[in-house]
């Protein structure tokens, strides 16, 4: 006898890591009657009602346990070289990801599977693809690395779509999920403490193509040489904002497919900047004409409002716009935000990543001044000043918002934007990037109240 997930219910499956995806795996496996052991090396714990089930134990395996364990469902954040996993390999225990369980549950349903990865832009592209499909009445479940763990997604049935954002951490352990459509947007330095080299990082993400269906539509951004060189190894549609010989390109504000104009980017005012041009190209290349007509895609994309914390407009005060791009957690992500506006008062800083400010230091032409926060504040300010742009160490978000607005208000320049694009992680001062973005928005609202009180 096997459960819907392909396991013998009387032999344990170990769920390793009890964050959101791990808890989802425990609960869904337990609901089928599967014997589940759960373990977390840190402080992760199961809710009391889950632990109360007779087939669930929070338990670290011992040597005598390993021959009986069928598989490990590993949380994405756990490195592959932890001692527990090394022991599991010695015993030949299969190590799977939570997305593999979703695949086991749903791959016979007739659903269509789409996956998106890349260093920057994958959340926006995933959400845009899902939005355009929903706009023509398709049943869509969207999640993975984007908010909802895969196992918590609903059924979509025959002809419905699973649209999954997939991180390198998820992909490196993925063994079974075989998508019908795949997008690999770009690759810039990130997570190198885990992947060690850029080649290792790239290869983790290329598993999306390696496991794809033979008939899959695969889309690859080739603006970085490391991906341009990989294109010849796969049957892919290429896209580039820099190279005119790609299958999909952008020139003079127009999206082209093999030199044939498709649509002007001004049709999508909610998706500004060169990075969103790449996101639009990728979604278009994936969906048209296999699943949508060009007209259906354009109509859907025109109503797409973007994502919270990703170039999100949170207010306008005295002619100055406030833009929340808290999800720009590394330099190569923040640079896209800087290039999206003509007159920028830039709030940056936090817990620095390995690339520091990265490409941002070559994209300061639009920046009137920078206002730094957090652990990286002093180093970021020094680097920005050395590049010839004024920078002020504000330490806190409240002070940075107030000083950036004061500068923008005093200069009275057309198109002024106070932009939060941190180019750093959030964990020095905030719970996560969402919390950081929410604090920014609250500071803007408090500033507006203060301005009204002095009017």
Buried (B, 14 or more C-beta within 10 A) or exposed (E): EEBBBBBEBEEBBBBBBBBBBBBBBBBBBBEBBBBBBBBBEEEBEBEEEBBEBEBBBBEEBEEEBBEBBBBBBBBBBBEBEBEBBEBBEEEEBBBBBBBBBBBBBBBEBEBBBBBBBBBBBBBBBBBBBBBBBBBBEBBBBBBBBBBBBBBBBEEBEEEBBBBBBBBBBBBBBBBBBBBBBBBBBBBBBBBBEBBEEBEBBBBBBBBBBEBBEEEBBBBBBBBBEBBBEBBEEBEBBBBBBEEEEBBBBBEEEBBBBEEEEBBEBEBBEEBBBBBBBBBBBBBBBBBBEEBBEBEBBBBBBBEBEBBBBBBBEBBEBEEBBBBBBBBBBBBBBBBBBBBBBEBBBBBBBBBBBEBBBBBBBEBBEBBBBBBBBBBBBBBBBEBBEEBEBEBBBBBBBBBBBBBBBEBBBEEEBEEBBBBBBBBBBBBBBBEBBBBBBBBBBBBBBEBBEEEEEEE
